[in-house]
Amino acid sequence: MNNLNITQSLPANILIVDDNPQNLQVLAKILQENNYEIEFATNGEAALKWLKDRKFDLILLDINMPGMNGFEVCMKMRSNPDLNNMPVIFLSADTDRESILKGFDLGAQDYVTKPFDSRELLARVRTHLALKDSLGKLENLNRSLEEKVTERTQQLKEANEKLEVSNIKLLNLDRAKTEFLHLVSHEIRTPLNGILGPMELLKDTPNAHEISDLIEILDMSVKRLERFSIDALLITRLKTKQSDIKKDKINLQALIDEVLEDGKEKFLPANIHIKRIGKLSTGLIEGEAELIKKCIDEILDNAVHFSPVNASIEINTYTKGQSVICEISDNGKGFGKDIINKVFELFVTGDDYNDNKIGIGLPIAKMIMEGHGGIIIIGNNPNGGAFVKLVFQNL
């Protein structure tokens, strides 16, 4: 900024090119009286020598000179990149239209005819010096902006490179986590399989009734551990690889029938009655059948767990607009105030926590719904009990 102010305070340098000494004297007097620094050249060759050795802010250039005329000088200037933007005002006694147009075609900024009025000449000199100064400021501004853009581009490039490195590290960590969970699950399930077989044999031994309680506890714990290892792998997949979910066409009504058939034993101990309401005429959805079955099964399992003996669970399927909805309601005690806003968080349990529920069923159901572009809604019924709505996109 200080350099710019110093440059602006210096008087402008003007080169006068004319073969007539009297013209040079008149022009010099006018310009010097207005605080301009001047130099002289009496022919085209001398003018080009000046321009080679020194920078000027403006040139007053006579056209009709012996040897190299003003037009030729201007042509050589415009062919030189260092002189291409230097303002040129032609001076000539020629007033014919062709001479004036030729001067502009060669790149002159203005044309003053002789004899000239000193006020007009000064006005044109000031105008073109001001234009040159403005163009210089604009070029400096453009150069500054280009430097800032280049600097910012480099910063963005470096930031992107760092981000790419971080993303690669995250991907490697995610891959390592997935591989670790697979390994842990495998290492858990391998000894579990070695326990489950002998467990069944123990139940059939002659003295099994003597240790039946112990066998039952052991059997329940082993099965729970096996289910947890399976759920852990599923959570990892849903959190990291939702894009690999299949896009098959599924009949929701038939899928619910399969879930109920596969899980009918879970309803027997508490004598739970399943009531079906609604019949879908067109209930096709898109997704992975096993995952949606897992989602519905987790919700039913939760409903059975919190329902009293001899209770009923209602499954209502219907369409609404572009959605296919499966609503599961129970007449248990409903979601408690301390838990209703946190049921989709992993490992969150209510006051009624016991060894059979570890708080991952509903979070898994939510992940499955999100992976299928659907939503899950929960709430309490006005007359008691809870409901869970699964909202799918209708095909």
C-alpha positions in Angstrom: 0.0 0.0 0.0 2.9 2.5 0.8 4.6 1.7 -2.5 1.4 2.5 -4.4 1.1 5.9 -2.7 4.7 6.7 -3.5 4.2 5.8 -7.2 1.1 7.9 -7.4 2.9 11.0 -5.9 5.7 11.0 -8.5 5.2 13.2 -11.6 4.3 11.4 -14.8 7.1 10.8 -17.4 6.1 11.9 -20.9 8.2 11.4 -24.1 7.6 14.0 -26.8 8.6 12.8 -30.3 8.6 15.5 -33.0 11.1 16.5 -35.7 10.2 20.2 -35.3 12.2 21.9 -32.5 9.6 24.7 -32.2 6.9 22.1 -31.5 9.1 20.5 -28.9 9.6 23.8 -27.1 5.9 24.6 -27.0 4.9 21.2 -25.8 7.7 21.1 -23.2 6.7 24.4 -21.8 3.0 23.4 -21.5 3.8 20.1 -19.8 6.5 21.3 -17.5 4.3 24.2 -16.2 1.9 21.4 -15.2 4.6 19.4 -13.3 5.2 16.7 -15.8 8.7 15.3 -16.4 9.6 15.2 -20.1 12.1 13.8 -22.5 12.6 14.6 -26.2 13.2 12.6 -29.4 13.4 14.2 -32.9 12.9 11.0 -34.9 11.5 7.5 -34.7 14.8 5.7 -34.1 15.7 8.0 -31.2 12.2 7.4 -29.7 12.6 3.6 -29.8 16.0 4.0 -28.1 14.4 6.0 -25.3 11.7 3.4 -25.0 14.3 0.6 -24.7 16.2 2.2 -21.9 13.4 4.0 -19.9 9.7 3.6 -19.0 7.3 6.4 -19.8 3.7 7.0 -18.7 2.7 8.6 -22.0 4.0 9.4 -25.5 3.1 12.4 -27.6 4.0 11.1 -31.1 4.2 13.2 -34.3 3.2 11.3 -37.4 5.0 13.1 -40.2 8.7 12.6 -39.5 11.5 11.9 -41.9 12.8 8.3 -41.9 10.6 6.3 -39.5 7.3 8.0 -39.2 4.9 7.9 -36.2 2.8 5.1 -37.6 5.9 2.8 -37.8 7.0 3.7 -34.3 3.6 2.8 -33.0 3.6 -0.5 -34.9 6.9 -1.5 -33.3 5.7 -0.5 -29.9 2.6 -2.6 -30.1 4.6 -5.6 -31.2 6.6 -5.4 -28.0 4.7 -6.8 -25.0 6.6 -4.4 -22.6 5.3 -1.4 -24.6 1.9 -2.7 -25.7 -0.1 -0.9 -23.0 1.8 2.4 -23.1 -0.6 5.3 -24.0 0.1 7.0 -27.3 -1.4 10.3 -28.5 -0.7 11.1 -32.1 0.1 14.7 -33.1 -0.4 15.7 -36.7 -1.5 18.4 -39.0 -3.4 15.8 -41.1 -7.0 16.0 -40.4 -8.3 13.5 -43.0 -10.4 10.7 -41.8 -8.1 7.9 -43.1 -5.1 9.2 -41.1 -7.1 9.4 -37.9 -8.6 5.9 -38.3 -5.2 4.4 -39.2 -3.8 5.9 -36.0 -6.5 4.2 -33.9 -6.1 0.9 -35.9 -2.4 0.9 -35.0 -3.3 1.1 -31.3 -3.1 4.8 -30.4 -5.3 6.0 -27.6 -6.0 9.5 -29.0 -5.3 11.9 -31.9 -4.7 15.6 -31.6 -4.5 17.8 -34.6 -2.1 20.7 -35.1 -2.3 23.5 -34.2 -3.6 22.3 -30.9 -5.2 24.1 -28.0 -3.1 23.8 -24.9 -6.2 23.2 -22.6 -7.5 20.5 -24.9 -4.0 18.8 -25.0 -3.7 18.9 -21.2 -7.2 17.6 -20.8 -6.4 14.6 -23.0 -3.0 14.0 -21.4 -4.7 14.0 -17.9 -7.4 11.7 -19.1 -5.1 9.1 -20.6 -2.7 9.2 -17.6 -5.7 8.7 -15.3 -6.8 5.7 -17.4 -3.3 4.2 -17.4 -3.2 4.6 -13.6 -6.6 2.9 -13.3 -5.6 0.1 -15.6 -2.4 -0.3 -13.5 -4.4 -0.5 -10.3 -6.7 -3.0 -11.9 -3.9 -5.2 -13.1 -2.3 -5.1 -9.6 -5.7 -6.0 -8.1 -6.1 -8.9 -10.6 -2.6 -10.0 -9.9 -3.3 -9.9 -6.2 -6.5 -11.8 -6.6 -4.8 -14.4 -8.8 -2.1 -14.8 -6.1 -4.8 -15.2 -3.4 -6.7 -17.7 -5.6 -3.5 -19.7 -6.2 -2.7 -19.6 -2.5 -6.2 -20.6 -1.6 -6.2 -23.4 -4.2 -2.9 -24.7 -2.7 -4.4 -24.6 0.8 -7.5 -26.5 -0.4 -5.3 -29.0 -2.2 -3.3 -29.5 0.9 -6.5 -29.8 3.0 -7.9 -32.3 0.5 -4.7 -34.3 0.6 -4.9 -34.4 4.4 -8.6 -35.3 4.3 -7.8 -38.1 1.9 -5.1 -39.4 4.2 -7.6 -39.2 7.1 -10.3 -41.0 5.1 -7.9 -43.7 4.2 -7.0 -44.1 7.9 -10.6 -44.2 8.8 -11.4 -46.8 6.2 -8.5 -48.9 7.4 -9.7 -48.5 11.0 -13.2 -49.4 9.9 -11.9 -52.4 8.0 -9.8 -53.5 11.0 -12.8 -53.1 13.3 -15.0 -55.2 11.0 -12.4 -57.9 10.7 -11.8 -57.8 14.5 -15.6 -58.3 15.1 -15.7 -61.1 12.6 -12.8 -62.7 14.4 -14.3 -62.2 17.8 -17.7 -63.6 16.7 -16.0 -66.6 15.1 -13.9 -67.2 18.2 -17.0 -67.0 20.4 -19.2 -69.1 18.2 -16.6 -71.9 17.7 -16.5 -72.9 21.4 -20.3 -72.2 21.6 -20.9 -74.8 19.0 -18.8 -77.2 21.0 -21.0 -76.5 24.0 -24.4 -76.6 22.4 -24.0 -80.2 21.1 -23.0 -81.7 24.5 -25.8 -79.6 26.1 -28.4 -81.4 24.1 -26.9 -84.7 25.0 -26.9 -83.8 28.7 -30.6 -83.2 28.5 -31.1 -86.8 27.4 -28.9 -88.5 30.1 -30.6 -90.6 32.8 -29.7 -88.3 35.6 -30.5 -85.1 33.7 -33.4 -84.3 36.0 -31.1 -83.9 38.9 -29.2 -81.0 37.3 -32.0 -79.7 35.1 -32.0 -76.2 36.6 -28.3 -76.0 36.0 -28.6 -77.2 32.5 -31.4 -74.7 31.8 -29.3 -71.8 33.0 -26.3 -72.9 31.1 -28.4 -73.5 27.9 -30.0 -70.0 28.2 -26.7 -68.3 28.7 -25.0 -70.0 25.8 -27.9 -69.2 23.4 -27.9 -65.6 24.6 -24.2 -65.3 24.0 -24.6 -66.9 20.5 -27.3 -64.4 19.6 -25.3 -61.5 20.9 -22.3 -62.4 18.7 -24.7 -62.6 15.6 -26.3 -59.3 16.5 -22.8 -57.7 16.9 -21.9 -58.6 13.4 -25.2 -57.4 12.1 -24.8 -54.0 13.8 -21.3 -53.7 12.3 -22.7 -54.4 8.8 -25.6 -52.0 9.2 -23.3 -49.2 10.4 -20.6 -49.6 7.8 -22.1 -51.3 4.7 -25.7 -50.2 4.3 -25.1 -49.8 0.6 -24.8 -53.6 0.2 -28.4 -54.2 1.3 -30.3 -56.3 -1.4 -33.1 -54.7 -3.4 -35.5 -57.6 -3.9 -39.2 -57.2 -4.2 -40.9 -58.5 -1.0 -44.5 -59.3 -0.2 -44.8 -57.9 3.3 -47.9 -59.9 4.2 -46.2 -63.2 3.4 -43.0 -62.1 5.1 -44.9 -61.5 8.4 -46.5 -65.0 8.1 -43.0 -66.4 7.9 -41.8 -64.5 11.0 -44.8 -65.7 13.0 -44.3 -69.3 11.8 -40.6 -69.3 12.6 -41.1 -67.7 16.0 -44.3 -69.3 17.2 -42.5 -71.1 20.1 -41.7 -67.7 21.7 -45.5 -67.1 22.2 -46.2 -70.4 23.9 -44.7 -70.0 27.4 -46.7 -66.8 28.1 -49.8 -67.9 26.1 -49.5 -64.8 23.9 -52.2 -64.5 21.3 -51.3 -62.9 17.9 -54.2 -61.0 16.3 -53.8 -60.0 12.6 -55.7 -57.0 11.3 -55.8 -55.6 7.8 -55.0 -57.3 4.6 -52.8 -55.8 2.0 -54.0 -56.0 -1.6 -50.7 -54.6 -2.8 -48.0 -54.7 -0.2 -44.8 -55.0 -2.2 -41.8 -53.4 -0.7 -38.1 -53.4 -1.7 -35.3 -54.7 0.4 -33.5 -57.7 1.9 -36.0 -60.3 3.2 -33.9 -61.7 6.0 -33.1 -58.2 7.4 -36.8 -57.2 7.4 -37.7 -60.5 9.1 -35.1 -59.7 11.7 -36.6 -56.2 12.2 -40.1 -57.6 12.7 -38.9 -60.4 14.9 -37.0 -58.0 17.2 -40.1 -55.9 17.7 -42.3 -59.0 18.4 -39.7 -60.3 20.8 -39.7 -57.0 22.6 -43.5 -57.0 22.7 -43.7 -60.5 24.1 -41.1 -59.7 26.8 -43.1 -56.8 28.1 -46.6 -58.3 27.8 -48.3 -60.1 30.7 -49.4 -63.7 30.5 -52.4 -64.4 28.4 -52.0 -61.0 26.6 -52.5 -60.4 22.9 -50.3 -58.7 20.4 -52.0 -57.0 17.4 -50.3 -56.8 13.9 -52.0 -54.4 11.6 -50.8 -53.9 8.0 -52.2 -51.2 5.7 -51.2 -48.7 3.0 -51.3 -45.0 3.4 -50.5 -42.8 0.4 -47.2 -44.1 -1.0 -46.3 -46.0 2.2 -46.9 -49.6 3.4 -47.2 -49.7 7.2 -46.8 -52.6 9.6 -48.0 -51.6 13.1 -47.4 -53.9 16.1 -49.3 -53.1 19.3 -49.2 -54.8 22.7 -51.2 -54.3 25.9 -48.2 -54.3 28.3 -47.1 -51.5 30.4 -45.8 -49.4 27.5 -42.6 -47.4 27.2 -41.5 -45.6 30.4 -40.9 -41.9 30.6 -37.2 -42.6 31.4 -36.7 -44.7 28.3 -39.1 -43.6 25.5 -36.7 -41.0 24.1 -33.7 -43.4 24.3 -35.0 -46.7 23.0 -33.0 -46.5 19.8 -29.7 -46.1 21.6 -27.6 -49.2 21.9 -27.6 -51.0 25.3 -30.1 -48.6 26.8 -32.6 -50.4 29.1 -35.4 -49.4 31.4 -36.2 -50.1 35.0 -37.4 -53.6 34.1 -34.0 -54.8 33.0 -33.2 -58.4 33.5 -30.7 -60.9 32.1 -32.7 -61.6 28.9 -32.8 -58.0 27.5 -29.7 -56.0 26.8 -31.2 -53.1 24.8 -30.1 -53.8 21.2 -33.3 -55.1 19.6 -35.0 -51.8 18.8 -31.7 -50.1 17.7 -31.1 -52.9 15.3 -34.7 -52.5 14.0 -34.1 -48.8 13.4 -30.8 -49.4 11.6 -32.6 -51.9 9.3 -35.4 -49.5 8.5 -33.0 -46.7 7.7 -31.0 -49.0 5.5 -34.2 -49.7 3.5 -35.2 -46.0 3.3 -38.0 -46.4 5.8 -38.8 -45.1 9.2 -39.8 -46.5 12.6 -42.2 -44.8 15.0 -42.9 -45.8 18.6 -45.4 -44.6 21.2 -47.8 -45.6 23.9 -51.4 -46.5 23.2 -54.1 -44.4 25.0 -55.6 -47.5 26.7 -52.2 -49.0 27.7 -49.5 -50.8 26.0 -47.0 -49.7 23.3 -47.0 -49.6 19.5 -44.3 -49.7 16.9 -44.9 -48.6 13.3 -42.7 -49.7 10.5 -43.2 -47.4 7.5 -41.9 -48.7 4.1 -42.0 -47.2 0.6 -44.7 -48.8 -1.5 -43.6 -50.1 -4.9 
